[in-house]
Amino acid sequence: MNGGDEVVAAPAGPPQPLDWKFSQVFGERTAGEEVQEVDIISAIEFDKTGDHLATGDRGGRVVLFERTDTKDHGLSRRDLERTEYPISRHPEFRYKTEFQSHEPEFDYLKSLEIEEKINKIRWCQAANGALFLLSTNDKTIKFWKVQEKKVKKISDLNLDPSKAVGNGSIASSSTPKPCLANGGSPDKSHNYLSNDISFPPGGLPSLRLPVVVTSQETNLVARCRRVYAHAHDYHINSVSNNSDGETFISADDLRINLWNLEISNQSFNIVDVKPANMEDLTEVITSAEFHPTHCNMLAYSSSKGSIRLIDLRQSALCDSHAKLFEEPEAPGSRSFFTEIIASISDIKFAKDGRYILSRDYMTLKLWDINMDSGPVATFQVHEYLRPKLCDLYENDSIFDKFECCLSGDGLRVATGSYSNLFRVFGCARGSIEATTLEASKNPMRRQVQTPSRPSRSLSSITRVVRRGAETPGVDANGNSFDFTTKLLHLAWHPTENSIACAAANSLYMYYA
Protein backbone atom coordinates (compact mmCIF):
# COMPACT_ATOMS: atom_id res chain seq x y z
CA MET A 1 0.00 0.00 0.00
CA ASN A 2 1.20 3.47 -0.76
CA GLY A 3 -0.77 6.13 1.18
CA GLY A 4 -4.62 5.72 0.82
CA ASP A 5 -6.06 2.94 -1.31
CA GLU A 6 -3.40 2.99 -4.03
CA VAL A 7 -1.92 -0.44 -4.61
CA VAL A 8 1.69 -0.87 -5.66
CA ALA A 9 1.94 -3.14 -8.69
CA ALA A 10 3.80 -6.39 -8.19
CA PRO A 11 7.12 -6.59 -10.01
CA ALA A 12 6.80 -8.11 -13.45
CA GLY A 13 8.15 -11.62 -13.98
CA PRO A 14 10.96 -12.51 -16.38
CA PRO A 15 10.29 -11.73 -20.05
CA GLN A 16 8.84 -14.49 -22.19
CA PRO A 17 11.24 -16.50 -24.38
CA LEU A 18 11.59 -15.02 -27.84
CA ASP A 19 10.21 -16.73 -30.93
CA TRP A 20 13.03 -16.49 -33.47
CA LYS A 21 12.29 -16.39 -37.19
CA PHE A 22 14.50 -16.47 -40.27
CA SER A 23 14.95 -13.09 -41.93
CA GLN A 24 17.65 -13.16 -44.62
CA VAL A 25 20.70 -14.98 -45.87
CA PHE A 26 23.56 -13.59 -47.95
CA GLY A 27 25.94 -15.92 -49.77
CA GLU A 28 23.86 -19.05 -49.26
CA ARG A 29 25.59 -22.22 -50.41
CA THR A 30 23.92 -24.60 -52.82
CA ALA A 31 23.89 -28.29 -51.97
CA GLY A 32 27.33 -29.79 -52.49
CA GLU A 33 28.99 -26.43 -53.18
CA GLU A 34 32.54 -26.29 -51.90
CA VAL A 35 33.39 -23.32 -49.72
CA GLN A 36 36.47 -21.34 -50.71
CA GLU A 37 38.77 -20.61 -47.78
CA VAL A 38 39.00 -16.90 -48.65
CA ASP A 39 35.20 -16.51 -48.53
CA ILE A 40 34.79 -17.70 -44.93
CA ILE A 41 33.50 -14.86 -42.73
CA SER A 42 35.85 -13.97 -39.86
CA ALA A 43 34.25 -10.83 -38.34
CA ILE A 44 30.76 -9.31 -37.95
CA GLU A 45 29.83 -5.93 -36.50
CA PHE A 46 26.72 -3.69 -36.38
CA ASP A 47 27.23 0.04 -36.12
CA LYS A 48 25.75 1.96 -33.16
CA THR A 49 22.55 2.87 -35.02
CA GLY A 50 21.99 -0.65 -36.30
CA ASP A 51 21.47 0.72 -39.82
CA HIS A 52 24.72 -0.72 -41.13
CA LEU A 53 26.39 -4.10 -40.81
CA ALA A 54 29.96 -4.99 -41.75
CA THR A 55 31.53 -8.39 -42.30
CA GLY A 56 35.16 -9.28 -42.89
CA ASP A 57 36.45 -12.52 -44.41
CA ARG A 58 39.64 -14.55 -44.64
CA GLY A 59 40.35 -13.07 -48.05
CA GLY A 60 40.87 -9.60 -46.53
CA ARG A 61 37.60 -8.19 -47.88
CA VAL A 62 35.14 -6.03 -45.95
CA VAL A 63 31.50 -6.18 -47.09
CA LEU A 64 28.99 -3.54 -45.97
CA PHE A 65 25.22 -3.97 -45.75
CA GLU A 66 22.64 -1.24 -45.16
CA ARG A 67 19.21 -1.43 -43.63
CA THR A 68 16.29 -0.95 -46.03
CA ASP A 69 13.14 -1.38 -43.91
CA THR A 70 13.57 1.97 -42.11
CA LYS A 71 12.88 3.90 -45.31
CA ASP A 72 9.45 5.57 -45.16
CA HIS A 73 8.59 4.52 -48.75
CA GLY A 74 7.80 8.01 -49.97
CA LEU A 75 5.29 8.96 -47.26
CA SER A 76 5.54 12.51 -45.98
CA ARG A 77 6.23 13.13 -42.31
CA ARG A 78 2.65 14.37 -41.85
CA ASP A 79 1.26 11.17 -43.34
CA LEU A 80 3.46 9.09 -41.08
CA GLU A 81 2.34 11.07 -38.01
CA ARG A 82 -1.29 10.44 -38.94
CA THR A 83 -0.70 6.71 -38.98
CA GLU A 84 -2.35 5.43 -35.81
CA TYR A 85 -1.02 1.88 -35.88
CA PRO A 86 2.64 1.03 -35.29
CA ILE A 87 4.50 -0.10 -38.38
CA SER A 88 6.12 -3.37 -37.30
CA ARG A 89 8.89 -4.46 -39.62
CA HIS A 90 11.78 -6.72 -38.88
CA PRO A 91 15.21 -5.43 -39.86
CA GLU A 92 16.02 -6.06 -43.53
CA PHE A 93 19.40 -5.38 -45.06
CA ARG A 94 20.79 -5.17 -48.56
CA TYR A 95 24.29 -5.34 -49.97
CA LYS A 96 25.87 -1.87 -50.03
CA THR A 97 29.47 -2.22 -51.13
CA GLU A 98 32.68 -4.13 -50.55
CA PHE A 99 36.38 -3.34 -50.68
CA GLN A 100 39.71 -5.10 -50.28
CA SER A 101 40.93 -4.07 -46.86
CA HIS A 102 44.10 -6.16 -46.47
CA GLU A 103 46.42 -8.05 -48.80
CA PRO A 104 48.73 -10.96 -47.93
CA GLU A 105 52.19 -9.76 -46.90
CA PHE A 106 55.55 -11.25 -45.99
CA ASP A 107 57.75 -10.11 -43.12
CA TYR A 108 61.25 -10.62 -44.48
CA LEU A 109 62.96 -9.90 -41.15
CA LYS A 110 61.05 -12.66 -39.36
CA SER A 111 60.45 -14.90 -42.41
CA LEU A 112 56.78 -14.77 -41.55
CA GLU A 113 53.74 -14.79 -43.80
CA ILE A 114 51.07 -12.29 -42.72
CA GLU A 115 47.70 -13.50 -43.92
CA GLU A 116 45.04 -11.08 -45.11
CA LYS A 117 42.27 -12.46 -42.86
CA ILE A 118 40.21 -9.76 -41.11
CA ASN A 119 40.34 -10.39 -37.35
CA LYS A 120 38.13 -7.54 -36.16
CA ILE A 121 35.97 -4.71 -37.53
CA ARG A 122 34.87 -1.73 -35.45
CA TRP A 123 32.61 1.12 -36.59
CA CYS A 124 33.66 4.67 -35.81
CA GLN A 125 31.60 7.86 -35.59
CA ALA A 126 29.88 8.70 -38.89
CA ALA A 127 30.34 12.27 -40.15
CA ASN A 128 29.12 14.33 -43.13
CA GLY A 129 27.29 11.40 -44.67
CA ALA A 130 30.42 9.25 -44.66
CA LEU A 131 30.94 5.96 -42.82
CA PHE A 132 34.18 5.27 -40.95
CA LEU A 133 35.47 1.94 -39.69
CA LEU A 134 38.58 0.21 -38.40
CA SER A 135 39.65 -3.18 -39.71
CA THR A 136 42.63 -5.26 -38.71
CA ASN A 137 44.47 -8.41 -39.68
CA ASP A 138 47.22 -9.99 -37.55
CA LYS A 139 49.59 -7.02 -37.79
CA THR A 140 48.08 -3.92 -39.40
CA ILE A 141 45.05 -1.77 -38.52
CA LYS A 142 43.44 0.40 -41.20
CA PHE A 143 41.02 3.31 -40.92
CA TRP A 144 38.51 3.40 -43.79
CA LYS A 145 36.18 6.09 -45.05
CA VAL A 146 33.23 4.99 -47.20
CA GLN A 147 31.39 7.79 -48.95
CA GLU A 148 29.08 8.35 -51.89
CA LYS A 149 30.82 10.39 -54.54
CA LYS A 150 29.15 11.92 -57.58
CA VAL A 151 30.37 10.33 -60.78
CA LYS A 152 32.40 12.61 -63.07
CA LYS A 153 31.91 12.17 -66.81
CA ILE A 154 33.30 13.61 -70.03
CA SER A 155 30.73 15.86 -71.73
CA ASP A 156 29.71 14.89 -75.28
CA LEU A 157 31.50 16.37 -78.25
CA ASN A 158 29.52 17.78 -81.19
CA LEU A 159 30.52 14.87 -83.40
CA ASP A 160 28.53 11.81 -84.38
CA PRO A 161 29.30 9.33 -81.57
CA SER A 162 28.19 6.34 -83.61
CA LYS A 163 30.94 6.95 -86.15
CA ALA A 164 33.61 8.46 -83.94
CA VAL A 165 36.14 6.19 -82.30
CA GLY A 166 37.88 7.10 -79.05
CA ASN A 167 41.62 7.71 -78.68
CA GLY A 168 42.12 8.12 -82.45
CA SER A 169 42.04 4.39 -83.18
CA ILE A 170 40.64 2.92 -86.38
CA ALA A 171 37.25 1.28 -86.07
CA SER A 172 37.38 -0.78 -89.23
CA SER A 173 40.35 -2.97 -88.47
CA SER A 174 42.07 -4.62 -85.51
CA THR A 175 45.18 -5.79 -87.42
CA PRO A 176 48.23 -3.55 -87.21
CA LYS A 177 49.12 -1.71 -90.42
CA PRO A 178 52.71 -1.13 -91.60
CA CYS A 179 53.87 2.42 -90.95
CA LEU A 180 56.54 4.59 -92.52
CA ALA A 181 58.72 7.15 -90.79
CA ASN A 182 56.93 10.24 -89.45
CA GLY A 183 53.70 8.27 -89.06
CA GLY A 184 52.90 7.81 -92.76
CA SER A 185 51.40 4.66 -94.24
CA PRO A 186 52.41 2.81 -97.40
CA ASP A 187 48.74 1.93 -98.00
CA LYS A 188 47.34 5.07 -99.63
CA SER A 189 43.82 3.67 -99.53
CA HIS A 190 43.58 4.33 -95.78
CA ASN A 191 42.12 7.71 -95.04
CA TYR A 192 42.64 8.02 -91.28
CA LEU A 193 40.59 11.18 -91.00
CA SER A 194 37.53 9.80 -92.74
CA ASN A 195 37.72 6.50 -90.84
CA ASP A 196 37.99 8.20 -87.45
CA ILE A 197 35.46 10.97 -87.58
CA SER A 198 32.49 11.73 -89.78
CA PHE A 199 32.08 15.44 -90.49
CA PRO A 200 28.71 16.77 -91.62
CA PRO A 201 28.53 18.42 -95.09
CA GLY A 202 29.79 21.97 -94.87
CA GLY A 203 31.96 21.20 -91.85
CA LEU A 204 31.44 22.15 -88.21
CA PRO A 205 30.71 25.74 -87.18
CA SER A 206 32.56 25.21 -83.88
CA LEU A 207 34.30 22.42 -81.97
CA ARG A 208 33.47 21.79 -78.32
CA LEU A 209 36.44 20.53 -76.35
CA PRO A 210 35.77 17.69 -73.88
CA VAL A 211 34.82 18.97 -70.42
CA VAL A 212 34.64 16.96 -67.18
CA VAL A 213 31.19 17.41 -65.64
CA THR A 214 29.71 16.03 -62.40
CA SER A 215 26.63 13.94 -63.04
CA GLN A 216 23.78 13.16 -60.65
CA GLU A 217 24.85 9.51 -60.47
CA THR A 218 26.65 8.49 -57.29
CA ASN A 219 29.19 5.80 -56.63
CA LEU A 220 30.33 4.41 -53.26
CA VAL A 221 34.06 4.88 -52.77
CA ALA A 222 36.07 3.28 -49.95
CA ARG A 223 39.32 5.05 -49.19
CA CYS A 224 41.95 4.07 -46.65
CA ARG A 225 42.60 7.20 -44.59
CA ARG A 226 45.26 5.86 -42.23
CA VAL A 227 47.36 2.77 -41.63
CA TYR A 228 48.45 1.91 -38.09
CA ALA A 229 51.34 -0.52 -38.51
CA HIS A 230 54.51 -1.88 -36.89
CA ALA A 231 53.23 -1.65 -33.32
CA HIS A 232 52.56 -5.33 -32.56
CA ASP A 233 55.07 -8.18 -32.40
CA TYR A 234 52.30 -10.71 -31.88
CA HIS A 235 48.96 -11.31 -33.58
CA ILE A 236 46.33 -8.62 -32.98
CA ASN A 237 43.23 -10.16 -31.40
CA SER A 238 41.18 -7.07 -30.52
CA VAL A 239 40.45 -3.52 -31.59
CA SER A 240 38.06 -1.32 -29.58
CA ASN A 241 36.92 2.29 -29.97
CA ASN A 242 36.85 4.67 -27.05
CA SER A 243 33.65 6.54 -26.19
CA ASP A 244 35.58 9.83 -26.58
CA GLY A 245 35.51 9.29 -30.35
CA GLU A 246 39.21 10.14 -30.61
CA THR A 247 41.15 7.11 -29.45
CA PHE A 248 41.11 3.32 -29.72
CA ILE A 249 43.04 0.35 -28.39
CA SER A 250 44.59 -2.63 -30.13
CA ALA A 251 45.61 -5.77 -28.26
CA ASP A 252 47.87 -8.69 -29.08
CA ASP A 253 48.93 -11.66 -26.94
CA LEU A 254 51.18 -9.63 -24.63
CA ARG A 255 50.48 -5.92 -25.11
CA ILE A 256 47.68 -3.38 -25.41
CA ASN A 257 48.39 -0.16 -27.30
CA LEU A 258 46.45 3.12 -27.19
CA TRP A 259 46.12 5.08 -30.46
CA ASN A 260 44.74 8.42 -31.54
CA LEU A 261 42.68 8.05 -34.71
CA GLU A 262 44.43 11.07 -36.23
CA ILE A 263 47.99 9.83 -35.53
CA SER A 264 49.11 6.66 -37.29
CA ASN A 265 52.85 6.70 -36.58
CA GLN A 266 52.69 6.71 -32.77
CA SER A 267 50.94 4.67 -30.12
CA PHE A 268 51.25 4.32 -26.34
CA ASN A 269 51.78 0.95 -24.71
CA ILE A 270 49.37 0.86 -21.75
CA VAL A 271 49.49 -2.86 -20.82
CA ASP A 272 52.53 -5.13 -21.12
CA VAL A 273 52.40 -8.62 -19.63
CA LYS A 274 55.58 -9.84 -21.31
CA PRO A 275 57.93 -11.30 -18.67
CA ALA A 276 61.66 -10.58 -18.71
CA ASN A 277 62.23 -14.26 -19.50
CA MET A 278 59.71 -15.74 -21.95
CA GLU A 279 60.04 -19.10 -20.19
CA ASP A 280 58.18 -17.52 -17.26
CA LEU A 281 55.16 -16.71 -19.45
CA THR A 282 52.01 -18.20 -17.90
CA GLU A 283 49.14 -16.28 -19.51
CA VAL A 284 48.38 -14.16 -22.55
CA ILE A 285 45.82 -11.47 -23.41
CA THR A 286 42.90 -12.91 -25.39
CA SER A 287 40.48 -9.99 -25.77
CA ALA A 288 40.19 -6.31 -24.82
CA GLU A 289 37.39 -3.76 -24.91
CA PHE A 290 36.79 -0.17 -23.83
CA HIS A 291 33.95 0.67 -21.46
CA PRO A 292 30.98 1.96 -23.54
CA THR A 293 30.61 5.27 -21.67
CA HIS A 294 33.64 5.81 -19.39
CA CYS A 295 36.58 6.77 -21.60
CA ASN A 296 39.11 6.01 -18.85
CA MET A 297 38.09 2.37 -18.29
CA LEU A 298 38.77 -0.78 -20.24
CA ALA A 299 38.76 -4.51 -19.61
CA TYR A 300 40.89 -7.32 -20.95
CA SER A 301 40.67 -11.07 -20.57
CA SER A 302 43.38 -13.69 -20.28
CA SER A 303 44.03 -17.31 -21.15
CA LYS A 304 43.75 -18.18 -17.45
CA GLY A 305 40.07 -17.25 -17.35
CA SER A 306 40.43 -13.91 -15.58
CA ILE A 307 39.17 -10.44 -16.56
CA ARG A 308 41.01 -7.32 -15.46
CA LEU A 309 39.39 -3.92 -15.32
CA ILE A 310 41.88 -1.07 -15.59
CA ASP A 311 41.61 2.67 -15.09
CA LEU A 312 43.75 4.86 -17.34
CA ARG A 313 43.75 7.60 -14.68
CA GLN A 314 45.81 5.49 -12.26
CA SER A 315 49.06 5.39 -14.20
CA ALA A 316 50.50 5.61 -17.69
CA LEU A 317 51.41 1.91 -17.72
CA CYS A 318 48.39 0.00 -16.44
CA ASP A 319 50.07 -3.27 -15.47
CA SER A 320 48.26 -3.12 -12.13
CA HIS A 321 44.52 -3.59 -12.48
CA ALA A 322 41.73 -1.77 -10.66
CA LYS A 323 39.63 -4.94 -10.37
CA LEU A 324 40.15 -8.62 -11.06
CA PHE A 325 37.27 -10.92 -11.97
CA GLU A 326 37.85 -14.65 -11.82
CA GLU A 327 35.99 -17.70 -10.62
CA PRO A 328 37.76 -19.87 -8.05
CA GLU A 329 38.48 -23.37 -9.24
CA ALA A 330 36.24 -26.06 -7.80
CA PRO A 331 38.29 -28.41 -5.57
CA GLY A 332 39.11 -31.76 -7.15
CA SER A 333 38.03 -30.68 -10.65
CA ARG A 334 41.50 -29.97 -12.08
CA SER A 335 42.56 -31.94 -15.16
CA PHE A 336 44.92 -31.66 -18.12
CA PHE A 337 42.29 -29.58 -19.98
CA THR A 338 41.37 -27.23 -17.12
CA GLU A 339 43.51 -24.28 -18.24
CA ILE A 340 42.70 -24.75 -21.92
CA ILE A 341 38.93 -24.65 -21.45
CA ALA A 342 39.19 -21.79 -18.91
CA SER A 343 40.76 -19.48 -21.52
CA ILE A 344 38.37 -16.62 -22.35
CA SER A 345 37.92 -16.16 -26.09
CA ASP A 346 35.78 -13.00 -26.06
CA ILE A 347 34.44 -10.33 -23.71
CA LYS A 348 31.73 -7.73 -24.30
CA PHE A 349 30.44 -4.89 -22.16
CA ALA A 350 26.68 -4.51 -21.81
CA LYS A 351 25.31 -1.31 -23.35
CA ASP A 352 25.11 0.44 -19.95
CA GLY A 353 28.61 -0.71 -18.97
CA ARG A 354 27.43 -2.36 -15.75
CA TYR A 355 27.99 -5.96 -16.86
CA ILE A 356 30.68 -7.84 -18.76
CA LEU A 357 29.87 -10.99 -20.72
CA SER A 358 32.71 -13.49 -21.18
CA ARG A 359 32.93 -16.68 -23.25
CA ASP A 360 35.22 -19.56 -22.47
CA TYR A 361 35.14 -22.94 -24.19
CA MET A 362 32.46 -24.46 -21.98
CA THR A 363 30.36 -21.56 -20.71
CA LEU A 364 29.10 -18.00 -20.96
CA LYS A 365 29.56 -15.95 -17.79
CA LEU A 366 27.95 -12.64 -16.86
CA TRP A 367 29.93 -10.43 -14.48
CA ASP A 368 28.80 -7.38 -12.51
CA ILE A 369 31.68 -4.88 -12.47
CA ASN A 370 30.67 -3.92 -8.91
CA MET A 371 31.04 -7.52 -7.69
CA ASP A 372 34.36 -9.25 -8.22
CA SER A 373 33.65 -12.33 -6.07
CA GLY A 374 32.33 -14.33 -9.03
CA PRO A 375 29.97 -14.22 -12.01
CA VAL A 376 26.33 -13.34 -11.36
CA ALA A 377 25.23 -15.98 -13.89
CA THR A 378 26.81 -18.89 -15.72
CA PHE A 379 25.26 -20.39 -18.84
CA GLN A 380 26.27 -23.91 -19.86
CA VAL A 381 27.05 -24.04 -23.58
CA HIS A 382 29.33 -27.05 -24.12
CA GLU A 383 28.90 -29.09 -20.95
CA TYR A 384 27.83 -32.06 -23.08
CA LEU A 385 31.28 -32.02 -24.70
CA ARG A 386 33.14 -32.68 -21.45
CA PRO A 387 33.49 -36.43 -22.14
CA LYS A 388 34.87 -35.57 -25.60
CA LEU A 389 37.67 -33.22 -24.53
CA CYS A 390 40.38 -35.71 -25.58
CA ASP A 391 38.99 -35.89 -29.11
CA LEU A 392 38.56 -32.12 -29.22
CA TYR A 393 42.20 -31.70 -28.18
CA GLU A 394 43.39 -34.15 -30.84
CA ASN A 395 41.61 -32.29 -33.67
CA ASP A 396 42.42 -28.82 -32.22
CA SER A 397 38.73 -27.94 -31.85
CA ILE A 398 39.33 -27.24 -28.15
CA PHE A 399 41.21 -24.10 -29.23
CA ASP A 400 38.25 -22.69 -31.23
CA LYS A 401 37.48 -19.10 -30.25
CA PHE A 402 33.74 -18.47 -29.99
CA GLU A 403 32.43 -14.91 -29.75
CA CYS A 404 29.55 -13.72 -27.58
CA CYS A 405 27.08 -10.82 -27.66
CA LEU A 406 24.41 -9.13 -25.54
CA SER A 407 21.06 -7.71 -26.58
CA GLY A 408 20.69 -3.92 -26.50
CA ASP A 409 18.30 -4.13 -23.53
CA GLY A 410 20.70 -6.42 -21.65
CA LEU A 411 18.03 -9.09 -21.08
CA ARG A 412 19.61 -11.80 -23.23
CA VAL A 413 22.98 -13.13 -24.31
CA ALA A 414 24.03 -15.28 -27.26
CA THR A 415 26.98 -17.32 -28.46
CA GLY A 416 27.83 -19.90 -31.11
CA SER A 417 28.52 -23.62 -31.03
CA TYR A 418 29.21 -26.55 -33.35
CA SER A 419 26.96 -27.92 -36.13
CA ASN A 420 26.25 -24.27 -37.06
CA LEU A 421 24.17 -23.88 -33.89
CA PHE A 422 23.94 -20.86 -31.65
CA ARG A 423 22.42 -20.46 -28.19
CA VAL A 424 20.32 -17.61 -26.77
CA PHE A 425 19.91 -17.33 -22.99
CA GLY A 426 17.75 -15.05 -20.88
CA CYS A 427 19.74 -13.29 -18.17
CA ALA A 428 16.95 -11.37 -16.45
CA ARG A 429 16.19 -12.37 -12.86
CA GLY A 430 14.17 -15.60 -12.83
CA SER A 431 14.54 -16.29 -16.55
CA ILE A 432 15.09 -19.89 -17.68
CA GLU A 433 15.17 -19.02 -21.39
CA ALA A 434 17.67 -21.25 -23.20
CA THR A 435 17.05 -21.52 -26.94
CA THR A 436 19.15 -23.46 -29.44
CA LEU A 437 18.95 -22.27 -33.05
CA GLU A 438 20.55 -23.45 -36.25
CA ALA A 439 22.07 -21.12 -38.85
CA SER A 440 19.72 -22.16 -41.64
CA LYS A 441 16.43 -21.04 -43.15
CA ASN A 442 14.65 -23.12 -40.51
CA PRO A 443 16.38 -22.03 -37.29
CA MET A 444 14.05 -23.91 -34.94
CA ARG A 445 14.39 -27.37 -36.48
CA ARG A 446 16.96 -28.40 -33.85
CA GLN A 447 14.77 -27.13 -31.02
CA VAL A 448 13.22 -29.55 -28.53
CA GLN A 449 10.01 -28.79 -26.65
CA THR A 450 11.13 -29.88 -23.18
CA PRO A 451 14.80 -29.25 -22.42
CA SER A 452 16.18 -31.86 -20.06
CA ARG A 453 17.57 -29.27 -17.67
CA PRO A 454 18.04 -25.49 -17.35
CA SER A 455 21.16 -24.29 -19.11
CA ARG A 456 22.09 -21.67 -16.55
CA SER A 457 23.18 -21.79 -12.96
CA LEU A 458 23.80 -18.95 -10.54
CA SER A 459 27.29 -18.42 -9.23
CA SER A 460 26.25 -19.47 -5.73
CA ILE A 461 25.45 -22.98 -6.98
CA THR A 462 28.38 -25.30 -7.62
CA ARG A 463 28.35 -26.48 -11.22
CA VAL A 464 27.35 -30.12 -11.47
CA VAL A 465 28.94 -32.13 -14.26
CA ARG A 466 26.43 -34.66 -15.52
CA ARG A 467 28.59 -37.05 -17.48
CA GLY A 468 25.98 -39.75 -17.95
CA ALA A 469 23.14 -37.48 -19.01
CA GLU A 470 24.44 -36.83 -22.49
CA THR A 471 25.35 -39.36 -25.14
CA PRO A 472 28.80 -38.83 -26.68
CA GLY A 473 28.47 -37.49 -30.22
CA VAL A 474 25.09 -35.95 -29.43
CA ASP A 475 24.45 -32.28 -28.70
CA ALA A 476 22.20 -30.70 -26.05
CA ASN A 477 19.11 -31.35 -28.16
CA GLY A 478 19.84 -34.97 -29.00
CA ASN A 479 21.34 -34.31 -32.44
CA SER A 480 24.71 -35.53 -33.65
CA PHE A 481 27.25 -32.70 -33.72
CA ASP A 482 29.77 -31.81 -36.38
CA PHE A 483 33.06 -30.20 -35.30
CA THR A 484 33.85 -29.06 -38.85
CA THR A 485 30.86 -26.68 -38.98
CA LYS A 486 31.26 -24.12 -36.23
CA LEU A 487 29.52 -20.81 -35.66
CA LEU A 488 32.25 -18.59 -34.24
CA HIS A 489 31.03 -15.10 -35.13
CA LEU A 490 27.73 -13.39 -34.36
CA ALA A 491 26.40 -9.93 -33.47
CA TRP A 492 23.21 -8.63 -31.85
CA HIS A 493 21.45 -5.57 -33.28
CA PRO A 494 21.97 -2.65 -30.85
CA THR A 495 18.29 -1.72 -30.46
CA GLU A 496 16.20 -4.67 -31.67
CA ASN A 497 16.03 -8.40 -31.19
CA SER A 498 17.86 -9.29 -34.35
CA ILE A 499 20.97 -11.47 -34.66
CA ALA A 500 23.44 -11.76 -37.54
CA CYS A 501 25.66 -14.83 -37.55
CA ALA A 502 28.22 -16.38 -39.87
CA ALA A 503 28.16 -20.00 -40.98
CA ALA A 504 31.29 -20.44 -43.15
CA ASN A 505 30.78 -18.02 -46.08
CA SER A 506 27.05 -17.41 -45.43
CA LEU A 507 25.60 -14.55 -43.39
CA TYR A 508 22.29 -15.48 -41.71
CA MET A 509 19.97 -12.98 -40.05
CA TYR A 510 17.15 -13.72 -37.59
CA TYR A 511 14.59 -11.62 -35.73
CA ALA A 512 12.15 -12.10 -32.88
Disulfide bonds with the S-S distance in Angstrom:
none
